[in-house]
Amino acid sequence: MGILGLFALAMVVFASYAGLEGRLGRADRRIARVERKLDLILGHLGIQENEPELEQVAALARDGRKIQAIKAYREFTGVGLKEAKDAVERMESR
């Protein structure tokens, strides 16, 4: 396989990766949207989700350690920075 063949193979791999990355990003955004809607429903019904990890995040938020709370929330849930910040701010307001 010559240089041209290797270049073509590299382009195919790159295009496949870019396509997969785009689909994963869209799936992440859809999941985050569904989670926000579920949070709203739970809040409207007055149901609180009790997860031990989130209790630790809530404790950090109560202690005024917002940045650490956001980092911990992201670590536990795998969400993005904005979603974690919004969730921690909701915890603070309760």
GROMACS elastic network, one bead per residue, 0.5 to 0.9 nm:
[ bonds ]
;  ai    aj funct       b0    kb
    1     4     6  0.78379   500
    1     5     6  0.55860   500
    1     6     6  0.67431   500
    2     5     6  0.52228   500
    2     6     6  0.63571   500
    2     7     6  0.86296   500
    3     6     6  0.51588   500
    3     7     6  0.61000   500
    3     8     6  0.86069   500
    4     7     6  0.50616   500
    4     8     6  0.61785   500
    4     9     6  0.86291   500
    5     8     6  0.50961   500
    5     9     6  0.61683   500
    5    10     6  0.85884   500
    6     9     6  0.50350   500
    6    10     6  0.60913   500
    6    11     6  0.85858   500
    7    10     6  0.50721   500
    7    11     6  0.62098   500
    7    12     6  0.87168   500
    8    11     6  0.50879   500
    8    12     6  0.62910   500
    8    13     6  0.87222   500
    9    12     6  0.51374   500
    9    13     6  0.62588   500
    9    14     6  0.86025   500
   10    13     6  0.51442   500
   10    14     6  0.60932   500
   10    15     6  0.85830   500
   11    14     6  0.50414   500
   11    15     6  0.60533   500
   11    16     6  0.85101   500
   12    15     6  0.51552   500
   12    16     6  0.61089   500
   12    17     6  0.85716   500
   13    16     6  0.51452   500
   13    17     6  0.61599   500
   13    18     6  0.86263   500
   14    17     6  0.51163   500
   14    18     6  0.61226   500
   14    19     6  0.86124   500
   15    18     6  0.51060   500
   15    19     6  0.61677   500
   15    20     6  0.86051   500
   16    19     6  0.52000   500
   16    20     6  0.61846   500
   16    21     6  0.85651   500
   17    20     6  0.51065   500
   17    21     6  0.60049   500
   17    22     6  0.85771   500
   18    21     6  0.50901   500
   18    22     6  0.62322   500
   18    23     6  0.87640   500
   19    22     6  0.52240   500
   19    23     6  0.63939   500
   19    24     6  0.87468   500
   20    23     6  0.51854   500
   20    24     6  0.61795   500
   20    25     6  0.85892   500
   21    24     6  0.51677   500
   21    25     6  0.61505   500
   21    26     6  0.87157   500
   22    25     6  0.51197   500
   22    26     6  0.63188   500
   22    27     6  0.86870   500
   23    26     6  0.51546   500
   23    27     6  0.62035   500
   23    28     6  0.86441   500
   24    27     6  0.50108   500
   24    28     6  0.61174   500
   24    29     6  0.86476   500
   25    28     6  0.50813   500
   25    29     6  0.62888   500
   25    30     6  0.86959   500
   26    29     6  0.51388   500
   26    30     6  0.62242   500
   26    31     6  0.86597   500
   27    30     6  0.50832   500
   27    31     6  0.61549   500
   27    32     6  0.85703   500
   28    31     6  0.51550   500
   28    32     6  0.61337   500
   28    33     6  0.86112   500
   28    79     6  0.83974   500
   29    32     6  0.50751   500
   29    33     6  0.61628   500
   29    34     6  0.86917   500
   30    33     6  0.50572   500
   30    34     6  0.62629   500
   30    35     6  0.86379   500
   31    34     6  0.50957   500
   31    35     6  0.61294   500
   31    36     6  0.86222   500
   32    35     6  0.50460   500
   32    36     6  0.61902   500
   32    37     6  0.86713   500
   32    79     6  0.73442   500
   32    80     6  0.87442   500
   32    83     6  0.75989   500
   33    36     6  0.51703   500
   33    37     6  0.63240   500
   33    38     6  0.87076   500
   34    37     6  0.50820   500
   34    38     6  0.61824   500
   34    39     6  0.86021   500
   35    38     6  0.50110   500
   35    39     6  0.61157   500
   35    40     6  0.86226   500
   36    39     6  0.50255   500
   36    40     6  0.62825   500
   36    41     6  0.87214   500
   36    83     6  0.84827   500
   36    87     6  0.89924   500
   37    40     6  0.50507   500
   37    41     6  0.62525   500
   37    42     6  0.86353   500
   38    41     6  0.50044   500
   38    42     6  0.60779   500
   38    43     6  0.84272   500
   39    42     6  0.51131   500
   39    43     6  0.60245   500
   39    44     6  0.85081   500
   39    49     6  0.89002   500
   40    43     6  0.50293   500
   40    44     6  0.60413   500
   40    45     6  0.85828   500
   41    44     6  0.50567   500
   41    45     6  0.61985   500
   41    46     6  0.85090   500
   41    47     6  0.85627   500
   42    45     6  0.51590   500
   42    46     6  0.60454   500
   42    47     6  0.50295   500
   42    48     6  0.66871   500
   42    49     6  0.79783   500
   43    47     6  0.59650   500
   43    48     6  0.70672   500
   44    47     6  0.77192   500
   45    48     6  0.88934   500
   49    54     6  0.85920   500
   50    53     6  0.86868   500
   50    54     6  0.71605   500
   50    55     6  0.71855   500
   51    54     6  0.52678   500
   51    55     6  0.63707   500
   51    56     6  0.89971   500
   52    55     6  0.50846   500
   52    56     6  0.66746   500
   52    57     6  0.89592   500
   53    56     6  0.52669   500
   53    57     6  0.65756   500
   53    58     6  0.88317   500
   53    72     6  0.83662   500
   53    73     6  0.80679   500
   53    76     6  0.67085   500
   54    58     6  0.60539   500
   54    59     6  0.84734   500
   54    72     6  0.85447   500
   54    73     6  0.70363   500
   54    76     6  0.78649   500
   55    59     6  0.61317   500
   55    60     6  0.86670   500
   56    59     6  0.50524   500
   56    60     6  0.63353   500
   56    61     6  0.87077   500
   56    69     6  0.80673   500
   56    72     6  0.82092   500
   56    73     6  0.89714   500
   57    60     6  0.51409   500
   57    61     6  0.62680   500
   57    62     6  0.86797   500
   57    66     6  0.88794   500
   57    68     6  0.80942   500
   57    70     6  0.75591   500
   57    71     6  0.88341   500
   57    72     6  0.61936   500
   57    73     6  0.61488   500
   57    88     6  0.76361   500
   57    91     6  0.86744   500
   58    61     6  0.50059   500
   58    62     6  0.61054   500
   58    63     6  0.85958   500
   58    69     6  0.71802   500
   58    88     6  0.73600   500
   58    91     6  0.62043   500
   58    92     6  0.75251   500
   59    62     6  0.50637   500
   59    63     6  0.62101   500
   59    64     6  0.88018   500
   59    65     6  0.86943   500
   59    69     6  0.81056   500
   60    63     6  0.51356   500
   60    64     6  0.65274   500
   60    65     6  0.51873   500
   60    66     6  0.66345   500
   60    67     6  0.87715   500
   60    68     6  0.68003   500
   60    69     6  0.52106   500
   60    70     6  0.89572   500
   60    72     6  0.88710   500
   61    64     6  0.52269   500
   61    65     6  0.53967   500
   61    66     6  0.50795   500
   61    67     6  0.84031   500
   61    68     6  0.80776   500
   61    69     6  0.56295   500
   61    70     6  0.84175   500
   61    88     6  0.67928   500
   61    89     6  0.82253   500
   61    91     6  0.72804   500
   61    92     6  0.61527   500
   62    65     6  0.73954   500
   62    66     6  0.82885   500
   62    91     6  0.84282   500
   62    92     6  0.65981   500
   63    66     6  0.81019   500
   64    67     6  0.87458   500
   64    69     6  0.88650   500
   65    68     6  0.55681   500
   65    69     6  0.61919   500
   65    70     6  0.88250   500
   66    70     6  0.61381   500
   66    71     6  0.86113   500
   66    85     6  0.85138   500
   66    88     6  0.73670   500
   66    89     6  0.84555   500
   66    92     6  0.89519   500
   67    70     6  0.51244   500
   67    71     6  0.62442   500
   67    72     6  0.86046   500
   67    85     6  0.85560   500
   68    71     6  0.50539   500
   68    72     6  0.60717   500
   68    73     6  0.85025   500
   69    72     6  0.51036   500
   69    73     6  0.60383   500
   69    74     6  0.85791   500
   69    84     6  0.86392   500
   69    85     6  0.86435   500
   69    88     6  0.67963   500
   70    73     6  0.50521   500
   70    74     6  0.61673   500
   70    75     6  0.85793   500
   70    81     6  0.75475   500
   70    84     6  0.54954   500
   70    85     6  0.57095   500
   70    86     6  0.89407   500
   70    87     6  0.82389   500
   70    88     6  0.62450   500
   71    74     6  0.51985   500
   71    75     6  0.62077   500
   71    76     6  0.87298   500
   71    81     6  0.82915   500
   71    84     6  0.78088   500
   71    85     6  0.89511   500
   72    75     6  0.50016   500
   72    76     6  0.61453   500
   72    77     6  0.85282   500
   72    84     6  0.88465   500
   73    76     6  0.52017   500
   73    77     6  0.59558   500
   73    78     6  0.77548   500
   73    79     6  0.79164   500
   73    84     6  0.59054   500
   73    85     6  0.85420   500
   73    87     6  0.81581   500
   73    88     6  0.76462   500
   74    77     6  0.53272   500
   74    78     6  0.50247   500
   74    79     6  0.53424   500
   74    80     6  0.65949   500
   74    81     6  0.70160   500
   74    83     6  0.84262   500
   74    84     6  0.57815   500
   74    85     6  0.89139   500
   75    78     6  0.56024   500
   75    79     6  0.79678   500
   76    79     6  0.84952   500
   77    80     6  0.89986   500
   77    84     6  0.84610   500
   78    84     6  0.88565   500
   79    82     6  0.82316   500
   79    83     6  0.61310   500
   79    84     6  0.62905   500
   80    83     6  0.54530   500
   80    84     6  0.61798   500
   80    85     6  0.86262   500
   81    84     6  0.51671   500
   81    85     6  0.60520   500
   81    86     6  0.85781   500
   82    85     6  0.50670   500
   82    86     6  0.60885   500
   82    87     6  0.85274   500
   83    86     6  0.51481   500
   83    87     6  0.61194   500
   83    88     6  0.86394   500
   84    87     6  0.50760   500
   84    88     6  0.61322   500
   84    89     6  0.85229   500
   85    88     6  0.52148   500
   85    89     6  0.61207   500
   85    90     6  0.86175   500
   86    89     6  0.51052   500
   86    90     6  0.62032   500
   86    91     6  0.86914   500
   87    90     6  0.50578   500
   87    91     6  0.63033   500
   87    92     6  0.87197   500
   88    92     6  0.62124   500
   88    93     6  0.87163   500
   89    93     6  0.62708   500
   89    94     6  0.89016   500
   90    93     6  0.51713   500
   90    94     6  0.65993   500
   91    94     6  0.54426   500
